Amino acid sequence: MKVFKFSKRKFVSSASFRLGTLYDFRREEKYGAQVGDRIEGASRGVQETFPFWSDFDPGKILTGQPFESMWAKGNETEGLKRHVLSVTSQDLLVFCVTQHFDESLYDVFDSDVCLEIEDWNGFTKALIRALPLPVEKYCSDACCYLEKDFFAASGSLPRLPFWKEPRYASQKEVRLCVSVAVDPITPVTVSSPAALSFCTMRERNDA
């Protein structure tokens, strides 16, 4: 799969790649509304009614999630079989790319170069090998774009680290998400010439 990473020439020259964190992307005041998302990695609270409170099964709701550390909470209110559900992912390292090349993204991501990654699978493996942290698990997938209050009582939730609101759909984002045995985690920059070997650099036309 071919994907694109918008970056800066100074980082490319040192084969440097920054992995942010899921929770850090919640800081819209830092990244702006086009990149930041205050409910990154979480769903909105949703009200649902069940015939019997015992039918509430967080394990069923979390079926198909790529990472084990998820939280689903429900509360019975006023004696009614009703709950307010909130589901949140653990914090993760995240590396983001896009499936779509668009000149306007240079400005969105404040970039002067774009890396065309021909082999995303090979690239991610090289990046994981370069991480100076104890990796527990990693998963790569394209993001889905659904309202965060989307919920079906009989089904499972979308994969949380890859679930974004429709207003971000134009990004056509693909993510590498990594859980590490470190708490708390912070963004990390790694140098990986091996990962860079899977890339071709595109210069910005007006650079």
VMD Tcl script that draws the C-alpha trace (Angstrom):
set ca {
  {0.00 0.00 0.00}
  {1.31 3.43 -0.99}
  {0.87 6.24 1.56}
  {2.25 9.76 2.07}
  {3.88 11.48 5.03}
  {4.15 15.29 5.04}
  {7.25 16.42 6.89}
  {10.14 18.89 6.94}
  {13.37 18.57 4.98}
  {15.49 18.90 8.14}
  {13.85 15.79 9.63}
  {14.14 13.80 6.41}
  {17.85 14.59 6.15}
  {18.41 12.91 9.52}
  {15.91 10.09 8.85}
  {13.93 11.31 11.87}
  {10.33 10.28 12.47}
  {8.11 11.57 15.27}
  {5.48 9.39 16.90}
  {2.92 11.43 18.80}
  {0.52 10.06 21.38}
  {-3.21 9.52 21.14}
  {-3.94 11.71 24.15}
  {-1.61 14.49 22.98}
  {-3.71 14.84 19.81}
  {-6.61 15.90 22.06}
  {-4.92 19.30 22.42}
  {-6.81 21.23 19.75}
  {-5.35 24.47 21.08}
  {-1.89 23.16 20.09}
  {-2.62 21.40 16.80}
  {-5.68 23.26 15.55}
  {-9.09 21.82 14.67}
  {-7.84 20.28 11.41}
  {-5.43 17.95 13.24}
  {-6.37 17.97 16.93}
  {-9.48 16.23 18.24}
  {-10.66 16.67 21.86}
  {-12.18 13.18 21.94}
  {-9.34 11.36 20.18}
  {-9.39 7.66 21.07}
  {-12.78 7.86 22.81}
  {-16.48 7.73 22.10}
  {-19.05 10.22 23.28}
  {-21.36 9.27 26.12}
  {-24.40 7.47 24.74}
  {-27.67 6.57 26.42}
  {-29.12 3.14 25.74}
  {-31.91 1.16 27.39}
  {-31.67 -2.58 28.03}
  {-34.49 -4.92 29.15}
  {-32.27 -6.10 32.01}
  {-29.24 -4.37 33.51}
  {-27.37 -7.70 33.51}
  {-27.40 -7.54 29.69}
  {-24.76 -4.81 29.80}
  {-21.56 -6.57 28.78}
  {-18.47 -4.37 28.25}
  {-16.59 -7.42 26.98}
  {-19.04 -7.80 24.11}
  {-18.94 -4.10 23.33}
  {-15.14 -4.18 23.09}
  {-15.02 -7.21 20.80}
  {-12.63 -6.64 17.90}
  {-10.62 -3.87 19.55}
  {-6.90 -4.18 18.64}
  {-5.65 -3.22 22.11}
  {-6.76 -4.80 25.38}
  {-6.71 -1.77 27.66}
  {-10.10 -0.21 27.01}
  {-12.62 1.09 29.49}
  {-16.38 0.83 29.23}
  {-18.46 2.24 32.09}
  {-22.20 2.06 32.66}
  {-24.42 3.41 35.41}
  {-27.99 2.62 36.33}
  {-29.84 5.88 36.99}
  {-33.07 6.55 38.90}
  {-33.89 2.86 39.07}
  {-34.24 2.65 35.29}
  {-32.48 0.13 33.08}
  {-30.60 2.91 31.36}
  {-26.93 3.66 31.26}
  {-24.53 6.31 30.03}
  {-21.75 4.55 28.18}
  {-18.26 5.94 27.72}
  {-15.48 3.97 26.04}
  {-11.86 5.16 25.99}
  {-8.66 3.68 24.57}
  {-5.43 3.49 26.49}
  {-2.84 6.07 25.44}
  {-0.76 4.91 22.48}
  {2.10 6.07 20.30}
  {0.73 7.11 16.92}
  {2.35 7.67 13.52}
  {0.02 9.17 10.92}
  {0.13 9.15 7.13}
  {-2.44 9.74 4.39}
  {-3.60 7.66 1.42}
  {-4.10 10.80 -0.64}
  {-1.51 13.22 -1.98}
  {-2.77 16.79 -2.09}
  {-0.62 19.92 -2.44}
  {-2.83 21.73 0.11}
  {-1.67 19.34 2.83}
  {1.76 20.98 2.83}
  {0.10 23.96 4.50}
  {-2.17 21.89 6.75}
  {0.83 20.05 8.21}
  {3.29 22.97 7.91}
  {5.56 20.88 5.68}
  {8.03 21.49 2.87}
  {8.48 17.88 1.71}
  {6.33 14.81 1.36}
  {7.56 11.25 1.71}
  {5.97 8.79 -0.69}
  {6.08 5.46 1.16}
  {5.86 2.60 -1.34}
  {5.84 -0.27 1.17}
  {3.88 0.73 4.28}
  {4.26 -2.69 5.90}
  {8.05 -2.68 5.51}
  {8.22 0.93 6.68}
  {6.24 0.27 9.88}
  {8.36 -2.75 10.79}
  {11.54 -0.69 10.39}
  {10.05 2.08 12.53}
  {9.10 -0.38 15.28}
  {12.63 -1.82 15.31}
  {14.04 1.69 15.81}
  {11.84 2.52 18.82}
  {13.95 2.77 22.01}
  {10.99 1.61 24.13}
  {9.62 -1.82 25.15}
  {6.94 -2.45 22.51}
  {3.99 -4.55 23.69}
  {1.84 -4.55 20.58}
  {1.31 -2.58 17.41}
  {-1.41 -2.35 14.81}
  {-1.83 -0.45 11.55}
  {-5.13 0.40 9.87}
  {-6.95 3.04 7.87}
  {-9.15 5.33 9.94}
  {-12.93 5.08 9.71}
  {-15.02 8.24 9.81}
  {-18.23 7.90 11.82}
  {-19.96 10.12 14.35}
  {-18.52 9.48 17.80}
  {-22.00 8.89 19.25}
  {-22.49 5.98 16.84}
  {-23.39 2.90 18.86}
  {-25.40 -0.31 18.35}
  {-26.29 -2.27 21.47}
  {-26.10 -5.56 19.59}
  {-22.74 -4.90 17.96}
  {-19.21 -3.82 18.70}
  {-17.67 -0.38 18.48}
  {-15.37 0.71 15.65}
  {-11.68 0.23 16.43}
  {-11.10 3.12 18.83}
  {-7.59 4.31 17.91}
  {-8.69 4.42 14.25}
  {-12.13 6.01 14.78}
  {-12.46 9.67 13.78}
  {-15.35 12.01 13.15}
  {-16.62 12.68 9.58}
  {-15.17 16.23 9.64}
  {-11.72 14.63 9.28}
  {-12.65 12.33 6.37}
  {-10.70 14.37 3.81}
  {-7.47 13.37 5.59}
  {-7.87 9.72 4.45}
  {-5.60 8.83 7.33}
  {-3.73 5.58 7.95}
  {-2.23 5.05 11.39}
  {0.38 2.98 13.09}
  {-0.58 2.64 16.77}
  {1.86 1.19 19.32}
  {1.41 0.23 22.96}
  {4.58 0.41 25.04}
  {5.38 -0.71 28.60}
  {5.92 2.87 29.78}
  {3.54 5.00 31.83}
  {2.96 7.80 31.15}
  {4.08 7.93 27.54}
  {5.21 11.03 25.68}
  {5.85 11.75 21.98}
  {9.12 10.25 20.78}
  {11.38 10.92 17.78}
  {13.39 8.05 16.33}
  {16.06 7.91 13.64}
  {15.55 5.11 11.15}
  {17.50 5.09 7.86}
  {15.93 1.66 7.26}
  {12.44 3.20 7.32}
  {13.59 6.05 5.09}
  {14.78 3.51 2.51}
  {11.12 2.73 1.76}
  {10.45 6.38 0.87}
  {10.80 8.72 -2.08}
  {10.86 12.43 -1.30}
  {8.57 14.88 -3.09}
  {9.57 18.54 -2.95}
  {6.93 21.20 -2.49}
  {6.43 22.94 -5.84}
  {6.58 26.46 -4.43}
  {9.46 25.71 -2.01}
}
mol new
graphics top color blue
foreach p $ca { graphics top sphere $p radius 0.5 }
foreach p [lrange $ca 0 end-1] q [lrange $ca 1 end] { graphics top cylinder $p $q radius 0.2 }
display resetview
